[in-house]
Amino acid sequence: MHMDDSFEERKRCVKLVPIFQGLDEEQTGQVAELIEMKTAEKGEFLYRAGESSGTLYIIHHGQVRMTRVGESGKEQLLKVVTTGEVIGEHQLFSVSVHESFAETVVPTHYCAIKHQDMIDLLSQYPSTAIALLAEMSKRLEDSERRSASLTTESAAERLANYLLEAEGQNGEYFELPLTKKDLAHT
C-alpha cells in the first residue's frame, strides 16, 4: 500500500490532531516538516512492550489496538485508537520503554514524529505545549474513569456506557471498531 508523502498530505495529518488544530498555517507547516508518513498492514505492531519509546504516532487513517499483558498473562485492552487520534504523547517528554502493545486492527496509515524533534518544536511554541498538556490531562481522566469502571461496573454497564459514548461521537449509526471480546473488556 502506497502512502502519499507530500507536504500537503503531512499537513492534513497534523490538522487531524486536536492538539494541533489551534496552530496557524506556518506552525502547522513546521510540524508537518517533522513528520514521516508510514503504512502498516493489519496485524502489524507500531511497537511492542519492552521496546524503547520516543515517537509520537498520529493515526491518519485506520485503527490501532492498544493492549497490555497483566501479571496473570491475560491481555487487557486499553484503548482502540482511530483516525485523528494520537499515541505516545506521554513519551514526548522522556524516552522510556513501552509498557503496552500497539497493533493495527486494519491497514493503517500513520504519521510519526520523533521525540527530540517534538521537544524542539514545543520549546519554540509554548501554546502548543499547553494544548498538548490539556489533551494529556483529558486522556488521564479517561484512563482513571475506565479503571474505576472495571472494578465498579458490570460488563453490561461498561458495554452500555461504551455504546452511549460511541454514539455521542459518531452519531446514531456507526460501525463497532472492536470485537465482541474486546467490547467485553472496555
Backbone torsions as a table, in degrees:
resi	resn	phi	psi	omega
1	MET	NA	131.7	-176.9
2	HIS	-101.7	135.6	178.9
3	MET	-114.1	126.6	178.1
4	ASP	-64.0	120.8	-177.0
5	ASP	-103.0	26.5	-179.3
6	SER	-69.5	159.8	178.4
7	PHE	-60.0	-41.0	179.8
8	GLU	-63.7	-38.3	178.1
9	GLU	-65.1	-40.0	177.6
10	ARG	-66.2	-37.6	176.3
11	LYS	-63.9	-40.5	177.5
12	ARG	-61.8	-37.3	177.9
13	CYS	-62.3	-45.1	178.6
14	VAL	-59.6	-43.5	-176.0
15	LYS	-69.2	-15.0	176.3
16	LEU	-69.4	-26.9	-170.4
17	VAL	-89.3	121.3	-178.5
18	PRO	-53.0	-37.6	-177.3
19	ILE	-67.8	-18.0	179.7
20	PHE	-103.0	-4.1	-173.9
21	GLN	-70.4	-17.2	177.8
22	GLY	-85.7	-1.2	-179.2
23	LEU	-77.5	147.6	174.0
24	ASP	-78.2	176.9	-174.4
25	GLU	-61.1	-40.1	179.9
26	GLU	-65.4	-45.7	179.4
27	GLN	-64.2	-40.9	177.5
28	THR	-58.9	-42.1	177.6
29	GLY	-63.0	-37.5	179.3
30	GLN	-67.0	-38.6	175.7
31	VAL	-67.0	-42.0	-179.3
32	ALA	-60.0	-32.5	178.2
33	GLU	-61.6	-27.1	-177.2
34	LEU	-82.0	-16.1	-169.2
35	ILE	-81.1	140.3	168.4
36	GLU	-114.9	123.4	-179.6
37	MET	-84.5	136.5	-178.9
38	LYS	-140.2	161.9	177.3
39	THR	-130.6	139.9	176.2
40	ALA	-131.3	136.8	176.3
41	GLU	-77.6	164.9	177.3
42	LYS	-55.0	133.6	177.4
43	GLY	88.2	-2.3	176.6
44	GLU	-83.1	151.7	179.3
45	PHE	-100.9	131.2	170.3
46	LEU	-72.5	-37.4	172.9
47	TYR	-160.3	164.5	178.9
48	ARG	-124.5	155.9	176.0
49	ALA	-56.6	137.6	179.2
50	GLY	96.9	-16.6	178.7
51	GLU	-83.3	152.8	178.5
52	SER	-66.3	140.0	177.9
53	SER	-93.6	-173.1	176.8
54	GLY	136.0	14.5	-179.6
55	THR	-133.6	138.7	172.3
56	LEU	-96.0	129.3	-179.5
57	TYR	-111.8	130.1	174.8
58	ILE	-112.7	120.4	-179.6
59	ILE	-80.0	109.2	-178.3
60	HIS	-77.7	-41.9	176.0
61	HIS	-161.5	124.0	178.5
62	GLY	135.9	-162.2	-179.3
63	GLN	-144.8	140.6	177.9
64	VAL	-128.8	130.1	-179.2
65	ARG	-95.2	119.9	179.2
66	MET	-98.5	120.8	-179.1
67	THR	-132.1	163.3	175.6
68	ARG	-138.9	146.5	176.5
69	VAL	-101.4	121.7	-178.9
70	GLY	-75.4	174.1	-179.9
71	GLU	-58.8	-30.4	-179.9
72	SER	-77.0	-7.5	-177.8
73	GLY	91.7	-1.3	-178.7
74	LYS	-84.0	134.3	178.6
75	GLU	-76.4	133.9	178.5
76	GLN	-119.2	126.3	175.8
77	LEU	-74.9	125.2	177.4
78	LEU	-92.6	-42.5	-175.8
79	LYS	-174.5	153.7	168.1
80	VAL	-109.7	121.0	-177.2
81	VAL	-99.2	132.1	-176.4
82	THR	-123.6	-175.4	-177.4
83	THR	-45.6	127.9	177.3
84	GLY	88.8	-7.0	-179.8
85	GLU	-94.7	164.3	-173.4
86	VAL	-118.3	144.0	173.3
87	ILE	-123.7	136.4	171.2
88	GLY	96.8	12.0	-179.4
89	GLU	-64.3	-27.3	178.9
90	HIS	-72.5	-14.6	175.2
91	GLN	-90.8	0.0	-178.5
92	LEU	-66.1	-30.5	-172.8
93	PHE	-99.7	-11.7	174.3
94	SER	-159.1	136.1	178.3
95	VAL	-82.2	128.6	-179.6
96	SER	-139.4	-154.7	179.3
97	VAL	-113.5	135.3	178.2
98	HIS	-63.9	138.4	176.3
99	GLU	-105.0	-2.7	-178.7
100	SER	-130.3	175.3	176.5
101	PHE	-111.0	143.4	175.3
102	ALA	-124.0	104.6	-175.3
103	GLU	-118.0	134.9	179.5
104	THR	-72.1	138.9	179.4
105	VAL	-92.5	-31.4	178.4
106	VAL	-137.9	167.5	173.0
107	PRO	-53.1	131.8	-169.8
108	THR	-132.2	132.1	172.6
109	HIS	-100.9	132.4	179.6
110	TYR	-143.1	161.6	178.5
111	CYS	-112.7	138.8	-179.5
112	ALA	-120.9	135.7	175.8
113	ILE	-125.6	127.3	-179.3
114	LYS	-72.6	148.3	-178.4
115	HIS	-49.1	-56.7	-173.9
116	GLN	-65.4	-36.7	177.1
117	ASP	-61.9	-41.1	-179.2
118	MET	-70.0	-39.1	177.1
119	ILE	-58.9	-45.5	178.9
120	ASP	-60.0	-42.9	179.4
121	LEU	-63.5	-46.5	-178.6
122	LEU	-64.7	-30.3	175.9
123	SER	-65.7	-33.4	-179.9
124	GLN	-78.3	-31.1	-173.2
125	TYR	-127.4	84.7	-179.5
126	PRO	-57.8	-31.4	179.7
127	SER	-65.3	-33.1	176.0
128	THR	-68.7	-39.2	177.7
129	ALA	-62.0	-41.4	179.4
130	ILE	-65.9	-42.0	178.0
131	ALA	-62.8	-39.5	178.3
132	LEU	-63.9	-41.9	177.9
133	LEU	-63.6	-38.0	177.9
134	ALA	-64.0	-42.4	178.3
135	GLU	-64.5	-41.4	178.7
136	MET	-63.9	-37.1	177.8
137	SER	-63.0	-42.7	177.5
138	LYS	-61.6	-41.9	-179.4
139	ARG	-66.5	-38.2	177.7
140	LEU	-64.1	-43.3	177.7
141	GLU	-60.5	-43.7	178.6
142	ASP	-62.7	-42.3	179.2
143	SER	-63.9	-42.2	178.0
144	GLU	-64.0	-41.0	178.0
145	ARG	-62.7	-43.8	179.9
146	ARG	-65.0	-40.7	178.7
147	SER	-62.2	-43.1	179.2
148	ALA	-64.8	-39.3	-177.8
149	SER	-66.8	-31.6	179.0
150	LEU	-63.6	-29.9	-178.1
151	THR	-98.8	-18.3	-174.6
152	THR	-113.7	-14.4	-177.6
153	GLU	-116.6	151.4	175.3
154	SER	-74.8	166.0	177.7
155	ALA	-58.8	-39.0	179.8
156	ALA	-64.0	-41.5	178.7
157	GLU	-66.4	-41.1	178.6
158	ARG	-63.4	-41.4	178.9
159	LEU	-63.5	-45.8	179.6
160	ALA	-60.7	-44.0	178.8
161	ASN	-63.7	-40.6	177.8
162	TYR	-61.1	-46.5	-178.1
163	LEU	-64.7	-39.9	177.4
164	LEU	-64.6	-41.8	178.5
165	GLU	-65.6	-43.9	179.5
166	ALA	-64.1	-39.3	178.8
167	GLU	-63.1	-40.6	179.5
168	GLY	-63.3	-32.9	-179.5
169	GLN	-85.1	-32.3	-169.7
170	ASN	-113.9	-4.4	-176.0
171	GLY	93.6	-177.8	-174.1
172	GLU	-64.0	-37.5	-179.1
173	TYR	-113.6	133.7	178.5
174	PHE	-159.2	160.1	178.0
175	GLU	-94.4	131.2	179.5
176	LEU	-68.7	128.1	-178.7
177	PRO	-85.4	2.5	-174.0
178	LEU	-123.4	157.5	172.1
179	THR	-77.5	166.5	177.4
180	LYS	-58.9	-39.9	-179.9
181	LYS	-61.3	-46.8	-179.6
182	ASP	-66.8	-37.6	177.3
183	LEU	-60.0	-36.9	-178.7
184	ALA	-65.3	-21.3	-177.6
185	HIS	-104.7	10.4	-179.9
186	THR	-85.0	NA	NA
